[in-house]
Amino acid sequence: MSKKHKKQQQISSGSPEKTSNAYLNHAAEYRVIKHDLLRVLALNVIYLAGVLVIYYTNLQTHYLENWFDKILHF
């Protein structure tokens, strides 16, 4: 928790309305964080699948080696 949030929680600890408002703010923030983490996880799974597809198709046809040979002139 950041310093800003600690100060806000100490200030709002006096009244029940402010405490519930702080709780709702934290809950909303955690929903956003959860959504972002799920998006990152999904993208990582897609990237891993793409790399594995390229790897296993390259084992059979060696198209990446041929392509790099043309580009890098080995």
N, C-alpha and C positions, 0 to 999 in steps of 0.2 A: 504494500500500500504506500502510496506516495505521501510526502509531507503535507501536501495540499489536502488530501483526503483525511489525514489524521487530525489536522486542525479543524476541518469542517465537522468531523464526527465529534470532537470535543466540544465545539460550540453548540452543536445540535443535540447533545445529550441531555440538555435541560428540559426540553418540552417534548411530549409524545408525538405531536404533529411533525416536528422537525425530524425526529428519529425515524418515523415511518417514511417520510420523504427521502431521507438518506438511504433507507433500505431499498426503496423503489429505484433510486438512482443507481445503486450498486447492482441490483437485479437486472436492470436494463443494460448496464455496462457488461455484465457477465454474459447476457444473451448475445450481445454483439461479439464478444470475444469467442464464445462457443461457435457462432456462425462462421467467423473468420478461420478458426482452427479446422472446422469441417471442410471449408473450401480449400485450405492448404493441403489437408489430407487427401481430398479427392484429386487435386491437381498432381500431387506426388504419385498417386496410384496410376494416373494416366501417363505421366512421364516415364515411370518405371515400365509400364506395359509397352510404351513406344520403344524404349531402349532395348528391352528384351526381344521385341519383334525384329528390330534391326539387327541385333546380334545373331539371332537364330537363322534369319533369312540370309545373312551374310556368310554363315558357315557353309551353306549349300552352294551359293552362286559366286561368292567372293566379289560381288559388285563394288563394295567399298574400296577394296585394294586396287581394283582396276580403275576406279574413278580417281583415287588419290595418285595412282601412277601417272595418269594423264595430266593432272593438275600440277603435281610436284616434280614431274619428269625424272622419276627414279629409274 
